Amino acid sequence: MAAKKKTLDPAAPNVRLKGDDEGDRAEQLEKVVSLRLTPTDHALWLSKVEASGQTRSEFFRSCVLGNKTEVIAKTKASADKLRLIWYFNKASNNLNQLAWSAHQTRKRGLLDARAFEQVIGHLNTISELMKKGVADVD
């Protein structure tokens, strides 16, 4: 990699150029890492990047590789929880089919509004109980 020429003029503005932290690297930067942020988190991240005086890549590398972050590992789900989620995923498919069937029957006029609301209410109750069961399994 060719060395970049830097000005020695002290009156020159102190502006970092893209790749300024790459001068002493033995390896080229080849691998791309990306992530998604909410608009609010993105604005916060950009303000921190700007305050650092670094490029986005330099800032990310300095935070992650320089261990300036605190990593809090997610606890692994127990075998019981994983099994319960598996069963609930299978049951959810059936619940969706029941909801679709009730909707189609209602559209054809074969199910009155009161009965339809009862079916949907029962399906919602089952859904809430399943979510509570997953949350409470451990």
Wavefront OBJ file of the C-alpha trace (Angstrom):
o trace
v 0.000 0.000 0.000
v 1.432 3.373 -0.955
v 2.135 5.760 1.901
v -0.073 8.838 2.013
v 1.553 12.234 1.936
v 0.639 14.369 4.909
v 1.183 18.065 5.142
v 3.597 19.352 7.750
v 2.081 22.842 7.707
v 0.847 23.604 11.257
v -1.645 26.103 9.813
v -3.317 23.370 7.782
v -6.719 22.312 9.104
v -6.705 19.227 11.308
v -8.923 17.053 9.127
v -8.808 13.301 9.172
v -8.953 11.650 5.806
v -10.586 8.346 5.007
v -8.134 5.581 5.800
v -5.859 7.627 8.080
v -5.695 4.743 10.559
v -4.609 2.260 7.890
v -1.039 3.408 7.381
v 0.648 0.877 9.657
v -1.555 -2.131 8.855
v 0.042 -5.394 7.805
v -3.245 -6.576 6.291
v -5.742 -4.765 4.101
v -9.226 -4.127 5.400
v -11.355 -6.497 3.332
v -14.223 -7.788 5.451
v -17.380 -5.678 5.751
v -19.471 -5.650 8.928
v -22.893 -4.028 8.985
v -25.680 -3.528 11.478
v -29.145 -2.013 11.585
v -30.131 0.831 13.897
v -33.299 2.740 14.634
v -33.263 6.333 13.368
v -32.805 7.552 16.956
v -29.888 5.185 17.640
v -28.351 6.084 14.270
v -28.435 9.806 15.082
v -26.814 9.110 18.478
v -24.148 6.929 16.844
v -23.376 9.579 14.213
v -23.014 12.249 16.904
v -20.515 10.050 18.752
v -18.595 9.385 15.525
v -18.446 13.108 14.771
v -17.323 13.945 18.303
v -14.534 11.364 18.043
v -13.013 13.005 14.973
v -12.727 9.585 13.361
v -14.327 8.080 10.298
v -17.223 5.697 10.907
v -15.010 2.684 10.302
v -12.228 3.960 12.549
v -14.721 4.700 15.319
v -16.307 1.257 15.078
v -12.932 -0.506 15.047
v -11.625 1.537 17.973
v -14.725 0.760 20.062
v -15.027 -2.930 19.266
v -11.423 -3.978 18.806
v -10.125 -1.651 21.486
v -12.511 -3.253 24.007
v -14.212 0.029 24.812
v -17.526 -1.776 24.914
v -19.198 -3.804 27.612
v -20.517 -7.074 26.257
v -23.481 -8.528 28.099
v -24.086 -12.031 26.828
v -27.652 -13.234 26.473
v -28.382 -16.238 28.616
v -28.972 -19.382 26.618
v -32.480 -20.769 26.603
v -32.946 -23.980 28.512
v -33.766 -27.220 26.723
v -37.313 -26.987 28.125
v -37.769 -23.504 26.716
v -36.405 -24.472 23.310
v -38.726 -27.477 23.180
v -41.706 -25.364 24.248
v -40.927 -22.787 21.556
v -40.713 -25.577 18.983
v -44.155 -26.887 19.965
v -45.629 -23.398 20.048
v -44.276 -22.647 16.573
v -46.069 -25.739 15.313
v -49.269 -24.773 17.147
v -49.046 -21.193 15.840
v -49.289 -22.479 12.296
v -52.531 -24.242 13.204
v -53.862 -21.140 14.982
v -53.187 -19.058 11.875
v -55.067 -21.606 9.792
v -58.019 -21.441 12.192
v -58.036 -17.633 12.076
v -57.916 -17.672 8.270
v -60.714 -20.235 8.123
v -62.898 -18.170 10.478
v -62.227 -15.052 8.399
v -63.140 -16.809 5.134
v -66.283 -18.312 6.687
v -67.281 -14.855 7.963
v -66.693 -13.326 4.494
v -69.014 -15.928 2.943
v -71.717 -14.991 5.443
v -71.729 -18.384 7.147
v -70.497 -17.079 10.516
v -72.241 -14.233 12.331
v -70.285 -11.324 13.830
v -70.766 -12.487 17.433
v -69.423 -15.984 16.745
v -66.543 -14.563 14.724
v -65.558 -12.234 17.576
v -65.683 -15.182 19.996
v -63.368 -17.241 17.767
v -60.907 -14.355 17.453
v -61.121 -13.735 21.216
v -60.320 -17.380 21.961
v -57.401 -17.355 19.510
v -56.028 -14.192 21.136
v -56.345 -15.786 24.581
v -54.464 -18.874 23.397
v -51.776 -16.657 21.880
v -51.343 -14.701 25.129
v -51.177 -17.898 27.189
v -48.516 -19.295 24.858
v -46.429 -16.115 25.170
v -46.773 -16.226 28.966
v -45.795 -19.898 28.964
v -42.570 -19.140 27.075
v -41.767 -16.207 29.353
v -42.350 -18.271 32.516
v -40.723 -21.570 31.484
v -37.392 -21.003 33.259
l 1 2 3 4 5 6 7 8 9 10 11 12 13 14 15 16 17 18 19 20 21 22 23 24 25 26 27 28 29 30 31 32 33 34 35 36 37 38 39 40 41 42 43 44 45 46 47 48 49 50 51 52 53 54 55 56 57 58 59 60 61 62 63 64 65 66 67 68 69 70 71 72 73 74 75 76 77 78 79 80 81 82 83 84 85 86 87 88 89 90 91 92 93 94 95 96 97 98 99 100 101 102 103 104 105 106 107 108 109 110 111 112 113 114 115 116 117 118 119 120 121 122 123 124 125 126 127 128 129 130 131 132 133 134 135 136 137 138
